[in-house]
Amino acid sequence: MTERTWIQIGLDDGEARRLGMPSSLPVPGDAYDGFAETPPTFEEFVAWTLEFIAAMPEHALAQALAVFARKGPLWIAARAHLVDGAWAAALPLLEQILTLDPEDAAAQFNLGAVYRNLGDPGRSLAQYARCEAVFSGEGLFYTNRARTHEALGERDSAIADYLKALELLPGDPFALEQLTRMGALVELAPDPDDPESTIYITREDYQAVVRAYWDGAPQTPAFFTEQARVLLEEDRAELAAQAADRALALAPDTADAWLFKGIAQWRLRRLDAAVAALEECLALEPDSYEGRVNLARVIWEQRGPADAAPYLEAVIDRDPNALAPLRLLAATTHDADVEGAVARLRAVHRRYPDAWAPLRALGDLYWRAEDADAALAAYAEALSRGADDETRAGYLALLGELGRTEALCRAADATPALARRGLAVRWNALRGYLDAGRTADAARLLRTIISDPELSPENRQYSRELLAALTNE
């Protein structure tokens, strides 16, 4: 057998450290010629290293590669677990690598991700500190460390890291998404039909533009109250609170401004301020449904279900088909309280036997508790009392999810004016007809679905293709 010739190649030192590799490696001469077309894999480098050491154990390079030869196979196994997200399996391998080579920056970096995913962000952050100098030019390092800061509740540090990642990776979708979610950036779409028109500006710049617009607008309570409402719809709670304050400075008796201020303060997690604002709203408009239900929601979060119950009951007594307070009344802080939640909803049902919403909320609760039959029975009772299309769509979807095609079709057949029902109702009924092989009924529904303006372009195209396949139209 012809003895191999070896070529010693050099890697960029920083890149090698980020990969957990040495900066000098042996490569067989016959493999080197193909590098330009097919760069070698990590596994090949490990195999060549082991072969080189076995063939030339006294060579200075072989001695320098002794540690890599021992940790290389561990790295191959660890990398496979990391790709699969098998964090617990990767952990001991990475720890062994660092025992062999305490300066392996790649192991430190990956161990940071492993610790975070295993719920130990403190140790994760410590690992990132060890390898920061090596990865300081890599955007991925900062997005990973930002997630650890978030897990520790360190919002400002997380934002700083996401901003650094964006500096290194301009336009990175993940960093933009996280910064927008955290409120550091504001996403603006001048043309909703053109995704390329989307721009991002800092929260401070956006707020400055809005305040400048306000300064030049009519200084009326109605204007600023409407601004608060619109900004809440856009999920811009901080500005909504400021707009509400401007309205109240002009007219302190504006109930809607107090309402919007209360909702904004709740979203900003300023619960005491939210309660105070919502109580002002109700002092001006005692019958405000939105005021009462939002006050109940804040008190539920602030003080717990028992303190919120009287507020919720008061809203329900005014409208027993109001789902939001019923769902809060049924909400449980512990799985063990499901029986108590069922009892509360049953009590409301006994008080208002003709109302459908208590039964809908009861069905939702049973479904979360994985009692499918009880959930279906509650939904069916709700529908018999005139439940809305959302409830009907959910009922049909649940039947489909459980594979009860015949029951789904019977429910669809029994739906009055099915062709004029909400899109979700018709879509779920369609799935049942298709599964049952009822081609004519499916085609009839498809024609109404295709013309529905709420249907997405992708689903419209799919529906047209499906109709053509069913009818040759």
KALINZI-V750703 format. One record per backbone hydrogen bond with DSSP energy under -0.5 kcal/mol. NH is the residue of the N-H (numbers start at 1). CO is the residue of the C=O. Records with the same first field share a line. If there is no record, write none. Layout:
NH->CO  CO
//
This chain:
7->27
9->7  25
11->23
16->12
17->13
18->14
19->15  16
20->16  17
21->16
25->9
27->7
29->5
31->28
32->28
33->29
34->31
35->32
37->34
38->34
45->41
46->42
47->43
48->44
49->45
50->46
51->47
52->48
53->49
54->50
55->51
56->52
59->56
63->59
64->60
65->61
66->63
69->65
70->66
71->67
72->68
73->69
75->71
76->72
77->73
78->74
79->75
80->76
81->77
82->78
83->79
84->80
85->81  82
86->81
87->85
90->86
91->87
92->88
93->89
94->90
95->91
96->92
97->93
98->94
99->95
100->96
101->97
104->101
105->103
106->17
108->104
109->105
110->106
111->107
112->108
113->109
114->110
115->111
116->112
117->113
118->114
119->116
120->115
124->120
125->121
126->122
127->123
128->124
129->125
130->126
131->127
132->128
135->131
136->132
138->135
139->137
141->138
142->138
143->139
144->140
145->141
146->142
147->143
148->144
149->145
150->146
151->147
152->148
153->150
154->149
155->153
158->154
159->155
160->156
161->157
162->158
163->159
164->160
165->161
166->162
167->163
168->164
169->165
172->169
176->172
177->173
178->174
179->175
180->176
181->177
182->178
183->180
184->179
185->179
186->201
188->186  199
190->188  197
194->191
195->193
197->194
198->195
199->188
201->186
203->184
206->202
207->203
208->204
209->205
210->206
211->207
212->208
213->209
214->210
215->211
216->212
217->214
220->218
224->220
225->221
226->222
227->223
228->224
229->225
230->226
231->227
232->228
233->229
234->230
235->232
236->231
237->235
240->236
241->237
242->238
243->239
244->240
245->241
246->242
247->243
248->244
249->245
250->246
251->247
254->251
255->253
258->254
259->255
260->256
261->257
262->258
263->259
264->260
265->261
266->262
267->263
268->264
269->266
270->265
271->269
274->270
275->271
276->272
277->273
278->274
279->275
280->276
281->277
282->278
283->279
284->280
285->281
288->285
292->288
293->289
294->290
295->291
296->292
297->293
298->294
299->295
300->296
301->297
302->298
303->299
304->299  300
308->304
309->305
310->306
311->308
312->308
313->309
314->310
315->311
316->312
317->313
318->314
319->315
322->319
323->321
326->322
327->323
328->324
329->325
330->326
331->327
337->334
338->335
341->337
342->338
343->339
344->340
345->341
346->342
347->343
348->344
349->345
350->346
351->347
352->348
353->350
355->352
359->356
360->356
361->357
362->358
363->359
364->360
365->361
366->362
367->363
368->364
369->365
370->367
371->366
372->370
375->371
376->372
377->373
378->374
379->375
380->376
381->377
382->378
383->379
384->380
385->381  382
386->383
387->382
392->388
393->389
394->390
395->391
396->392
397->393
398->394
399->395
400->396
401->397
402->398
403->400
404->399
405->403
408->404
409->405
410->406
411->407
412->408
413->409
414->410
415->412
416->414
418->415
420->417
421->418
426->422
427->423
428->424
429->425
430->426
431->427
432->428
433->429
434->430
435->431
436->432
437->434
438->433
439->437
442->438
443->439
444->440
445->441
446->442
447->443
448->444
449->445
450->446
451->447
452->449
455->452
460->456
461->457
462->458
463->459
464->460
465->461
466->462
467->463
468->464
469->465
470->466
471->467
472->468
//
